Amino acid sequence: MTYSQWADEYTDSADKLKEKIDLLKAELETANLNELPDLYFRINTLHSMYTECVRIANILRKRKGEV
């Protein structure tokens, strides 16, 4: 696997995480007060994973010389 392919996999994972985050954010609008802490926790956890995937993809692209 090349650095480019590896970076693309991390980018794909980041995109999937972003989609899930967006779905959870939409759920915030209809959630009751008891559900809010869990939703915020899930969103924050997924956002951390998302930013890590983006960061790693950028590192791999730099190593390849694409950025």
C-alpha positions in Angstrom: 0.0 0.0 0.0 1.3 3.4 -0.9 1.2 6.5 1.2 -1.4 7.9 -1.2 -3.7 4.9 -0.8 -3.2 4.9 2.9 -4.0 8.6 3.1 -7.1 8.0 1.0 -8.3 5.4 3.4 -8.0 7.8 6.3 -9.8 10.4 4.3 -12.6 8.0 3.6 -12.9 7.1 7.3 -13.0 10.8 8.1 -15.8 11.4 5.6 -17.8 8.5 7.2 -17.3 9.9 10.6 -18.4 13.4 9.5 -21.6 11.9 8.1 -22.3 10.2 11.4 -21.5 13.4 13.3 -24.0 15.3 11.1 -26.7 12.7 11.8 -26.1 12.9 15.5 -26.2 16.7 15.4 -29.6 16.5 13.6 -30.8 14.3 16.5 -30.0 17.0 18.9 -33.0 19.0 17.7 -35.5 16.4 18.8 -33.7 14.8 21.7 -35.1 15.1 25.2 -33.0 16.5 28.1 -32.0 13.0 29.2 -30.6 12.1 25.8 -28.5 15.2 25.4 -25.4 14.3 27.5 -25.1 11.0 25.6 -25.4 12.7 22.2 -22.9 15.3 23.0 -20.5 12.7 24.3 -20.9 10.7 21.1 -20.5 13.7 18.9 -17.3 14.8 20.8 -15.8 11.4 20.6 -16.5 11.0 16.9 -15.2 14.5 16.3 -11.9 13.6 18.0 -11.7 10.5 15.8 -12.5 12.6 12.7 -9.8 15.2 13.4 -7.2 12.5 14.0 -8.0 10.8 10.7 -7.7 14.1 8.9 -4.4 14.8 10.7 -2.9 11.4 9.8 -4.1 11.7 6.2 -2.3 15.0 5.9 0.9 13.6 7.4 0.8 10.7 4.9 0.3 13.1 2.0 3.2 15.2 3.2 5.4 12.1 3.3 4.4 11.3 -0.3 5.0 15.0 -1.3 1.4 15.6 -2.3 0.7 18.6 0.0 
